[in-house]
Amino acid sequence: MTVGILTLTLHLPDCHSLKEKRRLIKPILARLHKEFNVSVVEFGHHDTWQRCELLIACAASPGDYAERTLASVVTFYESHWPDLPLTQEKIEIIA
């Protein structure tokens, strides 16, 4: 069993409140979960308006499947939310 963990750091340039930040992030979390059957959670930067960190995890039997899935999540995110740019992405595979 292999676990893949993807950390995405987002820049939210047009956010001016925490309420607006949650309004933007909530649909992203739901869509990524639905499209890829992964666990997605917002963590870190809870009190910062224009910055968000997402943690995305998946478990897979073959190790390369988890890595390919998480790479697909990054590509999907960049194509669907170009107005919320990624400032950092990191994939970790735990065997």
N, CA, C and O atoms as CSV, one atom per row, in Angstrom:
chain,resi,resn,atom,element,x,y,z
A,1,MET,N,N,0.854,-1.180,0.000
A,1,MET,CA,C,0.000,0.000,0.000
A,1,MET,C,C,0.896,1.238,0.000
A,1,MET,O,O,1.853,1.329,0.769
A,2,THR,N,N,0.578,2.158,-0.850
A,2,THR,CA,C,1.307,3.413,-0.968
A,2,THR,C,C,0.357,4.568,-0.713
A,2,THR,O,O,-0.792,4.550,-1.155
A,3,VAL,N,N,0.844,5.575,0.004
A,3,VAL,CA,C,0.059,6.782,0.261
A,3,VAL,C,C,0.766,7.948,-0.420
A,3,VAL,O,O,1.970,8.147,-0.253
A,4,GLY,N,N,0.013,8.700,-1.174
A,4,GLY,CA,C,0.537,9.905,-1.815
A,4,GLY,C,C,-0.054,11.139,-1.168
A,4,GLY,O,O,-1.255,11.202,-0.903
A,5,ILE,N,N,0.795,12.117,-0.917
A,5,ILE,CA,C,0.348,13.371,-0.300
A,5,ILE,C,C,0.783,14.533,-1.182
A,5,ILE,O,O,1.959,14.662,-1.523
A,6,LEU,N,N,-0.160,15.360,-1.539
A,6,LEU,CA,C,0.091,16.540,-2.360
A,6,LEU,C,C,-0.229,17.772,-1.540
A,6,LEU,O,O,-1.310,17.883,-0.960
A,7,THR,N,N,0.713,18.693,-1.495
A,7,THR,CA,C,0.491,19.966,-0.822
A,7,THR,C,C,0.476,21.058,-1.879
A,7,THR,O,O,1.434,21.212,-2.636
A,8,LEU,N,N,-0.610,21.813,-1.928
A,8,LEU,CA,C,-0.746,22.924,-2.865
A,8,LEU,C,C,-0.865,24.220,-2.078
A,8,LEU,O,O,-1.659,24.314,-1.142
A,9,THR,N,N,-0.082,25.206,-2.454
A,9,THR,CA,C,-0.195,26.532,-1.862
A,9,THR,C,C,-0.768,27.447,-2.933
A,9,THR,O,O,-0.209,27.568,-4.024
A,10,LEU,N,N,-1.879,28.085,-2.617
A,10,LEU,CA,C,-2.595,28.920,-3.584
A,10,LEU,C,C,-2.489,30.384,-3.204
A,10,LEU,O,O,-2.400,30.738,-2.028
A,11,HIS,N,N,-2.501,31.223,-4.226
A,11,HIS,CA,C,-2.582,32.662,-4.021
A,11,HIS,C,C,-3.977,33.097,-4.451
A,11,HIS,O,O,-4.405,32.812,-5.570
A,12,LEU,N,N,-4.681,33.784,-3.564
A,12,LEU,CA,C,-6.051,34.231,-3.828
A,12,LEU,C,C,-6.036,35.756,-3.935
A,12,LEU,O,O,-6.338,36.442,-2.959
A,13,PRO,N,N,-5.691,36.295,-5.100
A,13,PRO,CA,C,-5.436,37.729,-5.225
A,13,PRO,C,C,-6.642,38.628,-4.977
A,13,PRO,O,O,-6.467,39.770,-4.553
A,14,ASP,N,N,-7.845,38.154,-5.225
A,14,ASP,CA,C,-9.027,39.005,-5.103
A,14,ASP,C,C,-9.787,38.810,-3.798
A,14,ASP,O,O,-10.886,39.344,-3.650
A,15,CYS,N,N,-9.234,38.059,-2.847
A,15,CYS,CA,C,-9.904,37.842,-1.564
A,15,CYS,C,C,-9.649,39.020,-0.636
A,15,CYS,O,O,-8.527,39.512,-0.513
A,16,HIS,N,N,-10.725,39.456,0.012
A,16,HIS,CA,C,-10.614,40.573,0.951
A,16,HIS,C,C,-11.212,40.253,2.308
A,16,HIS,O,O,-11.326,41.129,3.166
A,17,SER,N,N,-11.599,38.980,2.507
A,17,SER,CA,C,-12.126,38.559,3.804
A,17,SER,C,C,-12.003,37.037,3.909
A,17,SER,O,O,-11.854,36.339,2.906
A,18,LEU,N,N,-12.068,36.550,5.127
A,18,LEU,CA,C,-12.028,35.104,5.324
A,18,LEU,C,C,-13.284,34.430,4.781
A,18,LEU,O,O,-13.238,33.295,4.307
A,19,LYS,N,N,-14.396,35.137,4.857
A,19,LYS,CA,C,-15.648,34.603,4.322
A,19,LYS,C,C,-15.543,34.408,2.805
A,19,LYS,O,O,-15.996,33.397,2.269
A,20,GLU,N,N,-14.956,35.360,2.138
A,20,GLU,CA,C,-14.766,35.250,0.688
A,20,GLU,C,C,-13.791,34.122,0.351
A,20,GLU,O,O,-13.975,33.403,-0.631
A,21,LYS,N,N,-12.763,33.978,1.170
A,21,LYS,CA,C,-11.793,32.892,0.968
A,21,LYS,C,C,-12.494,31.541,1.055
A,21,LYS,O,O,-12.285,30.684,0.197
A,22,ARG,N,N,-13.314,31.340,2.069
A,22,ARG,CA,C,-14.040,30.072,2.218
A,22,ARG,C,C,-14.988,29.829,1.043
A,22,ARG,O,O,-15.158,28.695,0.595
A,23,ARG,N,N,-15.597,30.898,0.554
A,23,ARG,CA,C,-16.512,30.784,-0.590
A,23,ARG,C,C,-15.768,30.283,-1.833
A,23,ARG,O,O,-16.326,29.528,-2.629
A,24,LEU,N,N,-14.518,30.700,-1.997
A,24,LEU,CA,C,-13.717,30.257,-3.138
A,24,LEU,C,C,-13.180,28.837,-2.965
A,24,LEU,O,O,-13.137,28.065,-3.922
A,25,ILE,N,N,-12.776,28.501,-1.756
A,25,ILE,CA,C,-12.095,27.234,-1.501
A,25,ILE,C,C,-13.051,26.048,-1.424
A,25,ILE,O,O,-12.721,24.961,-1.898
A,26,LYS,N,N,-14.214,26.240,-0.842
A,26,LYS,CA,C,-15.154,25.133,-0.641
A,26,LYS,C,C,-15.494,24.371,-1.925
A,26,LYS,O,O,-15.469,23.141,-1.909
A,27,PRO,N,N,-15.810,25.047,-3.037
A,27,PRO,CA,C,-16.097,24.304,-4.280
A,27,PRO,C,C,-14.877,23.565,-4.831
A,27,PRO,O,O,-15.021,22.517,-5.460
A,28,ILE,N,N,-13.685,24.101,-4.599
A,28,ILE,CA,C,-12.466,23.435,-5.061
A,28,ILE,C,C,-12.289,22.116,-4.321
A,28,ILE,O,O,-11.996,21.088,-4.931
A,29,LEU,N,N,-12.468,22.153,-3.003
A,29,LEU,CA,C,-12.340,20.937,-2.201
A,29,LEU,C,C,-13.333,19.866,-2.674
A,29,LEU,O,O,-12.967,18.704,-2.851
A,30,ALA,N,N,-14.573,20.268,-2.872
A,30,ALA,CA,C,-15.615,19.323,-3.294
A,30,ALA,C,C,-15.333,18.753,-4.682
A,30,ALA,O,O,-15.505,17.556,-4.910
A,31,ARG,N,N,-14.908,19.593,-5.594
A,31,ARG,CA,C,-14.676,19.146,-6.977
A,31,ARG,C,C,-13.503,18.185,-7.068
A,31,ARG,O,O,-13.586,17.173,-7.765
A,32,LEU,N,N,-12.404,18.487,-6.367
A,32,LEU,CA,C,-11.245,17.593,-6.396
A,32,LEU,C,C,-11.590,16.245,-5.780
A,32,LEU,O,O,-11.160,15.205,-6.280
A,33,HIS,N,N,-12.361,16.256,-4.702
A,33,HIS,CA,C,-12.781,15.005,-4.080
A,33,HIS,C,C,-13.645,14.188,-5.036
A,33,HIS,O,O,-13.466,12.978,-5.168
A,34,LYS,N,N,-14.576,14.853,-5.695
A,34,LYS,CA,C,-15.491,14.167,-6.606
A,34,LYS,C,C,-14.773,13.616,-7.843
A,34,LYS,O,O,-15.015,12.478,-8.244
A,35,GLU,N,N,-13.902,14.412,-8.440
A,35,GLU,CA,C,-13.243,14.011,-9.681
A,35,GLU,C,C,-12.199,12.904,-9.492
A,35,GLU,O,O,-12.045,12.044,-10.359
A,36,PHE,N,N,-11.482,12.924,-8.362
A,36,PHE,CA,C,-10.342,12.021,-8.197
A,36,PHE,C,C,-10.482,11.041,-7.033
A,36,PHE,O,O,-9.593,10.216,-6.823
A,37,ASN,N,N,-11.565,11.112,-6.279
A,37,ASN,CA,C,-11.773,10.248,-5.123
A,37,ASN,C,C,-10.575,10.314,-4.167
A,37,ASN,O,O,-10.047,9.289,-3.736
A,38,VAL,N,N,-10.167,11.529,-3.853
A,38,VAL,CA,C,-9.062,11.777,-2.930
A,38,VAL,C,C,-9.603,12.518,-1.713
A,38,VAL,O,O,-10.694,13.087,-1.753
A,39,SER,N,N,-8.838,12.504,-0.643
A,39,SER,CA,C,-9.195,13.296,0.538
A,39,SER,C,C,-8.550,14.658,0.404
A,39,SER,O,O,-7.360,14.759,0.107
A,40,VAL,N,N,-9.327,15.708,0.622
A,40,VAL,CA,C,-8.842,17.081,0.459
A,40,VAL,C,C,-9.224,17.884,1.688
A,40,VAL,O,O,-10.365,17.825,2.147
A,41,VAL,N,N,-8.269,18.636,2.221
A,41,VAL,CA,C,-8.535,19.462,3.386
A,41,VAL,C,C,-7.714,20.746,3.273
A,41,VAL,O,O,-6.600,20.746,2.748
A,42,GLU,N,N,-8.280,21.823,3.768
A,42,GLU,CA,C,-7.539,23.075,3.865
A,42,GLU,C,C,-6.814,23.063,5.203
A,42,GLU,O,O,-7.415,22.778,6.239
A,43,PHE,N,N,-5.524,23.372,5.178
A,43,PHE,CA,C,-4.784,23.444,6.430
A,43,PHE,C,C,-3.763,24.568,6.320
A,43,PHE,O,O,-3.315,24.911,5.226
A,44,GLY,N,N,-3.409,25.125,7.440
A,44,GLY,CA,C,-2.462,26.235,7.439
A,44,GLY,C,C,-3.073,27.494,6.850
A,44,GLY,O,O,-4.009,27.420,6.054
A,45,HIS,N,N,-2.557,28.626,7.231
A,45,HIS,CA,C,-2.984,29.937,6.716
A,45,HIS,C,C,-4.482,30.178,6.899
A,45,HIS,O,O,-5.110,30.819,6.056
A,46,HIS,N,N,-5.061,29.674,7.989
A,46,HIS,CA,C,-6.495,29.844,8.218
A,46,HIS,C,C,-6.889,31.298,8.448
A,46,HIS,O,O,-8.032,31.677,8.193
A,47,ASP,N,N,-5.965,32.104,8.920
A,47,ASP,CA,C,-6.296,33.497,9.206
A,47,ASP,C,C,-5.721,34.472,8.179
A,47,ASP,O,O,-5.727,35.683,8.399
A,48,THR,N,N,-5.230,33.948,7.071
A,48,THR,CA,C,-4.681,34.781,6.005
A,48,THR,C,C,-5.673,34.797,4.843
A,48,THR,O,O,-6.104,33.743,4.376
A,49,TRP,N,N,-6.028,35.978,4.385
A,49,TRP,CA,C,-7.045,36.101,3.338
A,49,TRP,C,C,-6.592,35.626,1.971
A,49,TRP,O,O,-7.343,34.942,1.276
A,50,GLN,N,N,-5.396,35.970,1.581
A,50,GLN,CA,C,-4.992,35.749,0.193
A,50,GLN,C,C,-4.055,34.565,0.010
A,50,GLN,O,O,-3.387,34.457,-1.018
A,51,ARG,N,N,-4.000,33.694,0.977
A,51,ARG,CA,C,-3.141,32.522,0.864
A,51,ARG,C,C,-3.884,31.321,1.429
A,51,ARG,O,O,-4.594,31.426,2.430
A,52,CYS,N,N,-3.710,30.179,0.773
A,52,CYS,CA,C,-4.388,28.967,1.190
A,52,CYS,C,C,-3.479,27.777,0.924
A,52,CYS,O,O,-2.757,27.741,-0.072
A,53,GLU,N,N,-3.521,26.807,1.823
A,53,GLU,CA,C,-2.765,25.586,1.637
A,53,GLU,C,C,-3.730,24.414,1.671
A,53,GLU,O,O,-4.519,24.274,2.606
A,54,LEU,N,N,-3.663,23.572,0.642
A,54,LEU,CA,C,-4.505,22.391,0.565
A,54,LEU,C,C,-3.645,21.152,0.719
A,54,LEU,O,O,-2.534,21.088,0.193
A,55,LEU,N,N,-4.154,20.179,1.433
A,55,LEU,CA,C,-3.503,18.888,1.577
A,55,LEU,C,C,-4.406,17.861,0.921
A,55,LEU,O,O,-5.580,17.739,1.273
A,56,ILE,N,N,-3.857,17.123,-0.034
A,56,ILE,CA,C,-4.622,16.143,-0.800
A,56,ILE,C,C,-3.922,14.799,-0.630
A,56,ILE,O,O,-2.712,14.698,-0.832
A,57,ALA,N,N,-4.671,13.777,-0.262
A,57,ALA,CA,C,-4.077,12.466,-0.015
A,57,ALA,C,C,-4.849,11.383,-0.754
A,57,ALA,O,O,-6.068,11.455,-0.909
A,58,CYS,N,N,-4.103,10.377,-1.204
A,58,CYS,CA,C,-4.730,9.212,-1.813
A,58,CYS,C,C,-3.913,7.970,-1.469
A,58,CYS,O,O,-2.701,8.048,-1.267
A,59,ALA,N,N,-4.577,6.850,-1.405
A,59,ALA,CA,C,-3.929,5.569,-1.151
A,59,ALA,C,C,-4.087,4.712,-2.394
A,59,ALA,O,O,-5.134,4.723,-3.042
A,60,ALA,N,N,-3.034,3.968,-2.721
A,60,ALA,CA,C,-3.076,3.147,-3.926
A,60,ALA,C,C,-2.223,1.897,-3.727
A,60,ALA,O,O,-1.287,1.883,-2.928
A,61,SER,N,N,-2.566,0.859,-4.468
A,61,SER,CA,C,-1.806,-0.377,-4.372
A,61,SER,C,C,-0.476,-0.258,-5.118
A,61,SER,O,O,0.573,-0.441,-4.500
A,62,PRO,N,N,-0.477,0.037,-6.410
A,62,PRO,CA,C,0.824,0.299,-7.040
A,62,PRO,C,C,1.269,1.729,-6.749
A,62,PRO,O,O,0.462,2.656,-6.825
A,63,GLY,N,N,2.540,1.914,-6.417
A,63,GLY,CA,C,3.049,3.213,-6.011
A,63,GLY,C,C,2.947,4.292,-7.064
A,63,GLY,O,O,2.665,5.447,-6.744
A,64,ASP,N,N,3.172,3.932,-8.318
A,64,ASP,CA,C,3.145,4.950,-9.364
A,64,ASP,C,C,1.728,5.467,-9.618
A,64,ASP,O,O,1.566,6.569,-10.144
A,65,TYR,N,N,0.700,4.696,-9.255
A,65,TYR,CA,C,-0.675,5.149,-9.446
A,65,TYR,C,C,-0.975,6.368,-8.580
A,65,TYR,O,O,-1.611,7.316,-9.043
A,66,ALA,N,N,-0.524,6.351,-7.331
A,66,ALA,CA,C,-0.751,7.496,-6.437
A,66,ALA,C,C,-0.056,8.739,-6.995
A,66,ALA,O,O,-0.630,9.828,-6.990
A,67,GLU,N,N,1.157,8.579,-7.469
A,67,GLU,CA,C,1.896,9.721,-8.007
A,67,GLU,C,C,1.231,10.265,-9.270
A,67,GLU,O,O,1.138,11.480,-9.444
A,68,ARG,N,N,0.775,9.388,-10.143
A,68,ARG,CA,C,0.083,9.832,-11.362
A,68,ARG,C,C,-1.220,10.532,-11.036
A,68,ARG,O,O,-1.557,11.534,-11.666
A,69,THR,N,N,-1.964,10.019,-10.057
A,69,THR,CA,C,-3.223,10.634,-9.647
A,69,THR,C,C,-2.986,12.046,-9.129
A,69,THR,O,O,-3.698,12.977,-9.507
A,70,LEU,N,N,-1.991,12.205,-8.268
A,70,LEU,CA,C,-1.720,13.528,-7.704
A,70,LEU,C,C,-1.197,14.498,-8.760
A,70,LEU,O,O,-1.502,15.690,-8.707
A,71,ALA,N,N,-0.421,14.007,-9.709
A,71,ALA,CA,C,0.021,14.863,-10.820
A,71,ALA,C,C,-1.182,15.301,-11.658
A,71,ALA,O,O,-1.224,16.429,-12.150
A,72,SER,N,N,-2.156,14.408,-11.818
A,72,SER,CA,C,-3.382,14.756,-12.549
A,72,SER,C,C,-4.197,15.797,-11.795
A,72,SER,O,O,-4.834,16.650,-12.413
A,73,VAL,N,N,-4.184,15.738,-10.476
A,73,VAL,CA,C,-4.881,16.736,-9.657
A,73,VAL,C,C,-4.284,18.118,-9.914
A,73,VAL,O,O,-5.019,19.095,-10.063
A,74,VAL,N,N,-2.958,18.203,-9.965
A,74,VAL,CA,C,-2.291,19.489,-10.215
A,74,VAL,C,C,-2.682,20.025,-11.584
A,74,VAL,O,O,-3.022,21.201,-11.715
A,75,THR,N,N,-2.637,19.186,-12.591
A,75,THR,CA,C,-3.001,19.603,-13.948
A,75,THR,C,C,-4.460,20.053,-14.015
A,75,THR,O,O,-4.773,21.074,-14.627
A,76,PHE,N,N,-5.345,19.288,-13.382
A,76,PHE,CA,C,-6.766,19.614,-13.346
A,76,PHE,C,C,-6.987,20.956,-12.660
A,76,PHE,O,O,-7.740,21.795,-13.152
A,77,TYR,N,N,-6.326,21.153,-11.519
A,77,TYR,CA,C,-6.472,22.417,-10.789
A,77,TYR,C,C,-6.034,23.590,-11.664
A,77,TYR,O,O,-6.759,24.578,-11.782
A,78,GLU,N,N,-4.869,23.489,-12.272
A,78,GLU,CA,C,-4.335,24.595,-13.077
A,78,GLU,C,C,-5.226,24.909,-14.274
A,78,GLU,O,O,-5.313,26.066,-14.686
A,79,SER,N,N,-5.886,23.906,-14.838
A,79,SER,CA,C,-6.740,24.158,-15.994
A,79,SER,C,C,-8.120,24.710,-15.599
A,79,SER,O,O,-8.739,25.428,-16.384
A,80,HIS,N,N,-8.607,24.386,-14.397
A,80,HIS,CA,C,-9.943,24.825,-13.981
A,80,HIS,C,C,-9.969,26.103,-13.155
A,80,HIS,O,O,-10.996,26.780,-13.109
A,81,TRP,N,N,-8.870,26.445,-12.506
A,81,TRP,CA,C,-8.823,27.650,-11.672
A,81,TRP,C,C,-7.579,28.480,-11.984
A,81,TRP,O,O,-6.741,28.682,-11.105
A,82,PRO,N,N,-7.445,28.963,-13.216
A,82,PRO,CA,C,-6.251,29.746,-13.573
A,82,PRO,C,C,-6.187,31.100,-12.861
A,82,PRO,O,O,-5.113,31.692,-12.759
A,83,ASP,N,N,-7.319,31.589,-12.373
A,83,ASP,CA,C,-7.339,32.876,-11.671
A,83,ASP,C,C,-6.883,32.758,-10.216
A,83,ASP,O,O,-6.728,33.772,-9.536
A,84,LEU,N,N,-6.667,31.531,-9.731
A,84,LEU,CA,C,-6.150,31.285,-8.382
A,84,LEU,C,C,-4.831,30.520,-8.530
A,84,LEU,O,O,-4.802,29.297,-8.392
A,85,PRO,N,N,-3.747,31.238,-8.809
A,85,PRO,CA,C,-2.494,30.569,-9.182
A,85,PRO,C,C,-1.851,29.783,-8.033
A,85,PRO,O,O,-1.968,30.129,-6.858
A,86,LEU,N,N,-1.173,28.719,-8.432
A,86,LEU,CA,C,-0.385,27.930,-7.487
A,86,LEU,C,C,0.941,28.639,-7.246
A,86,LEU,O,O,1.600,29.070,-8.193
A,87,THR,N,N,1.326,28.758,-5.998
A,87,THR,CA,C,2.643,29.318,-5.697
A,87,THR,C,C,3.627,28.217,-5.332
A,87,THR,O,O,4.842,28.400,-5.407
A,88,GLN,N,N,3.078,27.062,-4.931
A,88,GLN,CA,C,3.951,25.942,-4.583
A,88,GLN,C,C,3.159,24.650,-4.664
A,88,GLN,O,O,1.967,24.616,-4.356
A,89,GLU,N,N,3.831,23.593,-5.080
A,89,GLU,CA,C,3.235,22.257,-5.090
A,89,GLU,C,C,4.307,21.244,-4.697
A,89,GLU,O,O,5.472,21.376,-5.071
A,90,LYS,N,N,3.898,20.245,-3.947
A,90,LYS,CA,C,4.854,19.243,-3.472
A,90,LYS,C,C,4.156,17.906,-3.371
A,90,LYS,O,O,3.117,17.798,-2.721
A,91,ILE,N,N,4.712,16.881,-4.006
A,91,ILE,CA,C,4.164,15.530,-3.951
A,91,ILE,C,C,5.125,14.668,-3.132
A,91,ILE,O,O,6.332,14.655,-3.373
A,92,GLU,N,N,4.562,13.952,-2.160
A,92,GLU,CA,C,5.325,13.014,-1.357
A,92,GLU,C,C,4.684,11.643,-1.477
A,92,GLU,O,O,3.461,11.518,-1.418
A,93,ILE,N,N,5.505,10.616,-1.646
A,93,ILE,CA,C,5.017,9.241,-1.722
A,93,ILE,C,C,5.576,8.482,-0.519
A,93,ILE,O,O,6.787,8.454,-0.296
A,94,ILE,N,N,4.688,7.875,0.241
A,94,ILE,CA,C,5.072,7.104,1.415
A,94,ILE,C,C,4.735,5.641,1.150
A,94,ILE,O,O,3.571,5.281,0.973
A,95,ALA,N,N,5.755,4.816,1.125
A,95,ALA,CA,C,5.538,3.392,0.814
A,95,ALA,C,C,5.360,2.573,2.075
A,95,ALA,O,O,5.168,1.360,2.001
